[in-house]
Amino acid sequence: MGNDSDGFHIDNYKGYHTAGAMTRIYGGGVNPDAVNVILQFAASGESEEISLLDYGCGYGRYIALAEYLGERGFKVNYVAYDPFVQALQQCEGNLVGKNYTRIGGADLNADFDVMPKDMSYAGPIYTNGNVTVTLLHGEFHVNPDRIRQLIGERDISLCMLGTLSHVSEFDERVEIMRMFDKMSRLGLIMELPNKDIAWKDEQAKYQELARTQGGVFGLKNPGISDIYYSRPNGHGGELQIYLHLYDKDTLNQELNSAGINNALVTGTTATAKVPVRDFAASVRRQSLEQSPDFMVVLAKKNIDIQVDIGVVLGPGRI
């Protein structure tokens, strides 16, 4: 991602979570179709121990899924990885509020200015019952091989809530997809913003941010659906947000470039976001509301994944 002239460095996101932008833009729920798939992945394993990577975990809404699995006898090792230290601090506070006990690890570093530019350190580790959560703070565009060395293989990798769309360079997004493919034993799930559904809505959201909080809204690469928003951060710098929206062709191009040729890609009538408090209900939930996301599901084992989604764009290539 580099400097401000050729991409968006993680420093540009300073204050993003504390300003409440993540909640305003993405809401507070999870994707119940993704939950359904994750439960199928877990059931397909041959062990009662299961490991997950939540890449771009935010404040940890999918940790509730780990708790759901833990309540059903799985011993869950959950890595919550995010470049936004403010989000991880909120996630840590949520864990403490739910009576998790810290058992090791380093403190989170709250100062972006002194963070290393390529890799972080092992953060705090918490446990509660059958669930162990490790918080990791590092940049999205770190060398994927370094992430694999630090975290190791995972049974399931998650990249939800449009996380990958905030990575500005095509090659970097492809490398991250390739990393997920290599390090996931049972499967991976990615949630990516769908241009056909979200293009006008996302423009309106960032235009509203520009109107209410000041700053500049623009289309960095309008031909490929890239949205750019910038405003002063109040500390002498700039808060810059980048969002890449996908259509069928651009998503197919990135998946193929990453060597992911047999994924299931669901499309435009996914279920609505639901609160994290009731996964049993969310798995059964049927909704006619449209989701602004594609969901990419890659099963690494020969299992028949069922996605109750309405419209399926197709197995393999879109």
C-alpha positions in Angstrom: 0.0 0.0 0.0 3.0 2.3 0.4 2.8 6.0 0.8 -0.1 8.4 0.2 0.7 8.8 -3.5 0.3 5.1 -4.4 -1.9 3.7 -1.8 -3.3 4.0 1.7 -1.0 3.3 4.6 -2.4 2.0 7.9 -1.6 5.3 9.6 -4.3 6.8 7.4 -6.9 4.8 9.3 -6.0 6.2 12.7 -9.2 7.1 14.5 -11.4 5.2 12.1 -12.8 3.0 14.8 -12.9 5.5 17.6 -14.9 7.8 15.3 -17.5 5.1 15.0 -17.2 4.8 11.3 -17.0 1.0 11.3 -20.3 0.6 13.1 -22.1 3.2 11.0 -20.9 1.7 7.8 -21.2 -2.0 8.5 -23.7 -2.2 11.3 -23.5 -4.5 14.4 -24.4 -7.9 13.1 -23.0 -11.0 11.5 -23.8 -12.8 8.3 -26.0 -15.8 9.2 -25.2 -17.6 6.0 -21.5 -17.3 6.9 -22.3 -18.7 10.3 -24.1 -21.6 8.7 -21.1 -22.4 6.5 -18.6 -22.1 9.4 -20.7 -24.6 11.5 -20.6 -27.0 8.5 -16.8 -26.6 8.3 -16.5 -27.3 12.0 -18.7 -30.4 11.7 -16.6 -31.7 8.8 -13.4 -31.9 10.9 -12.1 -35.0 12.5 -11.2 -33.4 15.9 -13.0 -31.6 18.7 -10.3 -29.0 18.6 -10.8 -26.2 16.0 -8.7 -23.2 15.1 -9.9 -20.0 13.4 -8.3 -16.9 12.0 -10.5 -13.8 11.9 -8.6 -11.4 9.6 -9.9 -7.9 10.1 -11.7 -8.9 13.3 -12.8 -5.4 14.3 -14.2 -5.5 17.8 -14.7 -9.3 17.7 -18.3 -9.9 16.7 -17.5 -13.3 15.3 -15.9 -14.4 18.6 -19.5 -15.2 19.6 -19.3 -18.0 17.0 -16.3 -19.4 18.8 -18.3 -19.3 22.1 -21.2 -21.1 20.3 -18.8 -23.8 19.2 -17.2 -24.0 22.7 -20.6 -24.5 24.3 -21.1 -27.5 22.0 -17.9 -29.3 23.1 -15.3 -27.9 20.7 -12.0 -26.6 22.1 -11.6 -23.4 20.1 -8.3 -21.5 19.4 -9.3 -18.2 17.9 -6.8 -15.6 16.5 -8.3 -12.1 16.1 -6.1 -10.1 13.7 -6.6 -6.4 12.9 -4.6 -3.3 12.0 -6.8 -1.0 14.0 -5.5 -1.0 17.5 -8.6 0.9 18.7 -10.8 -2.0 17.4 -8.6 -4.5 19.3 -8.8 -2.5 22.4 -12.6 -2.5 22.2 -12.4 -6.3 21.5 -10.2 -6.7 24.6 -12.7 -4.8 26.7 -15.5 -6.9 25.4 -13.6 -10.1 26.4 -13.0 -8.7 29.9 -16.6 -7.8 30.2 -17.6 -11.4 29.4 -15.4 -12.7 32.1 -12.5 -13.9 30.0 -9.2 -14.3 31.9 -5.9 -13.1 30.5 -3.3 -15.9 30.5 -0.4 -14.3 28.7 0.8 -12.3 25.7 2.0 -8.7 25.3 0.0 -5.6 25.8 -1.5 -3.9 22.7 0.5 -1.0 21.4 -1.9 2.0 21.2 0.4 4.3 19.2 0.4 3.8 15.4 3.4 6.1 15.1 5.7 3.6 16.8 4.2 0.4 15.3 6.6 -1.6 13.2 5.9 -1.2 9.5 5.7 -4.8 8.5 4.8 -7.0 11.5 3.4 -6.9 15.0 4.0 -9.0 18.1 1.9 -11.6 19.8 -0.8 -9.7 21.7 -2.8 -10.5 24.8 -4.2 -14.0 25.2 -7.6 -14.6 26.9 -9.5 -17.7 27.8 -13.0 -18.6 28.9 -14.1 -22.2 29.1 -13.3 -23.9 25.9 -12.4 -20.7 24.0 -8.9 -19.2 23.8 -8.6 -15.8 22.0 -5.3 -14.3 20.9 -5.4 -10.6 19.8 -2.8 -9.7 17.1 -2.1 -6.2 15.8 -0.5 -5.9 12.4 -0.9 -4.3 9.0 -3.0 -5.8 6.3 -0.2 -5.5 3.7 2.4 -7.4 5.8 4.2 -10.2 3.9 1.6 -13.0 4.0 4.4 -15.5 4.6 5.2 -13.7 7.8 1.6 -13.9 8.9 1.6 -17.7 8.2 4.8 -18.1 10.2 3.4 -16.2 13.2 -0.1 -17.8 13.2 0.5 -21.1 11.5 -2.2 -23.2 9.8 -5.8 -22.6 10.8 -8.8 -24.9 10.3 -10.9 -22.0 9.1 -10.0 -18.5 7.9 -12.5 -15.6 8.0 -12.2 -12.3 6.2 -15.6 -10.7 6.8 -17.3 -7.3 6.6 -15.5 -6.2 3.5 -12.1 -6.2 5.2 -10.2 -7.0 2.0 -11.9 -4.1 0.1 -9.8 -1.6 2.2 -6.6 -2.9 0.7 -5.9 -0.6 -2.2 -3.6 -2.6 -4.4 -4.7 -5.5 -6.6 -1.5 -7.6 -6.1 -1.8 -7.2 -2.3 -5.4 -8.4 -2.2 -4.4 -11.4 -4.4 -1.6 -12.3 -2.0 -3.9 -12.2 1.0 -6.4 -14.4 -0.8 -3.5 -16.8 -1.6 -2.4 -16.8 2.0 -5.9 -17.8 3.2 -5.9 -20.6 0.7 -2.6 -22.0 1.8 -3.1 -21.7 5.6 -6.7 -23.0 5.8 -7.2 -26.7 6.4 -11.0 -27.0 6.3 -12.1 -23.9 4.5 -12.2 -20.1 4.2 -14.9 -17.5 3.9 -14.6 -14.0 2.5 -17.3 -11.3 2.5 -16.7 -8.6 -0.2 -18.8 -5.6 -1.2 -20.9 -6.1 -4.3 -20.8 -3.2 -6.7 -24.1 -4.1 -8.3 -25.9 -3.7 -4.9 -23.8 -1.3 -2.9 -22.3 1.1 -5.4 -24.8 3.9 -4.9 -25.3 3.2 -1.3 -21.6 3.3 -0.4 -21.1 6.5 -2.3 -24.0 8.0 -0.4 -22.5 6.9 2.9 -19.2 8.5 2.3 -20.8 11.6 0.8 -22.7 11.9 4.1 -19.4 11.5 6.1 -18.0 14.3 4.0 -21.1 16.5 4.6 -21.3 15.9 8.4 -17.6 15.6 9.3 -15.9 17.6 6.5 -13.3 16.3 4.2 -13.2 15.1 0.6 -15.2 12.4 -1.1 -14.1 11.1 -4.5 -13.9 8.1 -6.9 -10.2 7.3 -7.1 -10.7 4.8 -10.0 -14.4 5.1 -11.0 -13.9 2.6 -13.8 -13.2 -0.2 -11.3 -15.4 1.1 -8.5 -12.9 2.5 -6.0 -14.2 5.0 -3.4 -11.9 7.5 -1.6 -12.7 9.6 1.4 -10.3 11.9 3.3 -10.5 14.5 6.1 -8.1 16.0 8.6 -7.7 13.7 11.6 -7.4 16.5 14.2 -3.8 15.7 14.9 -2.1 17.4 11.9 -2.6 14.5 9.6 -5.2 13.0 7.3 -7.7 10.2 7.8 -8.0 8.5 4.5 -10.4 5.6 3.8 -10.3 3.5 0.6 -13.0 1.0 -0.5 -12.9 -1.3 -3.5 -16.2 -2.7 -4.6 -16.4 -5.9 -6.7 -18.4 -7.0 -9.7 -18.4 -10.5 -11.0 -15.6 -9.9 -13.4 -13.2 -8.2 -11.0 -13.9 -10.8 -8.3 -13.3 -13.6 -10.7 -10.0 -12.0 -11.8 -8.7 -11.8 -8.3 -9.7 -15.3 -7.3 -8.1 -16.8 -10.5 -5.0 -14.8 -9.9 -4.8 -16.2 -6.3 -5.2 -19.7 -7.7 -8.7 -20.1 -6.2 -10.7 -21.7 -9.0 -13.2 -23.9 -7.2 -14.8 -21.6 -4.7 -18.6 -21.1 -4.3 -19.5 -17.5 -4.8 -22.9 -16.3 -3.6 -24.5 -13.2 -4.9 -27.2 -10.6 -4.5 -29.9 -11.9 -2.2 -28.0 -12.9 0.9 -29.6 -12.8 4.3 -29.6 -9.6 6.4 -27.2 -8.9 9.2 -28.4 -10.2 12.6 -27.3 -9.6 16.1 -24.5 -11.9 17.4 -26.4 -13.0 20.5 -28.4 -15.9 19.0 -26.5 -18.1 16.5 -29.1 -20.9 16.6 -31.8 -18.5 15.4 -29.5 -16.9 12.8 -28.7 -20.3 11.2 -32.4 -20.9 10.8 -33.2 -17.4 9.8 -34.6 -16.8 6.3 -34.6 -13.2 5.0 -35.6 -11.5 1.8 -33.4 -8.5 2.5 -30.5 -7.9 0.1 -26.9 -7.9 1.3 -24.3 -5.6 -0.2 -21.8 -8.4 -0.2 -20.5 -11.3 -2.2 -19.7 -14.3 0.0 -16.8 -16.5 -1.2 -16.7 -20.0 0.3 -13.8 -22.4 -0.4 -14.1 -25.9 1.1 -10.7 -27.6 1.4 -12.3 -31.0 2.0 -14.8 -32.8 -0.2 -17.9 -31.7 1.6 -21.2 -30.4 0.2 -21.6 -26.9 1.6 -25.2 -25.8 1.8 -25.8 -22.0 1.6 -29.3 -20.9 2.1 -28.9 -17.8 0.0 -31.5 -17.4 -2.7 -29.2 -16.7 -5.6 -26.0 -18.6 -6.3 -23.7 -17.1 -8.9 -22.1 -20.5 -9.5 -19.5 -23.0 -8.2 -16.1 -22.5 -9.5 -15.7 -19.5 -11.8 -18.5 -17.0 -11.6 
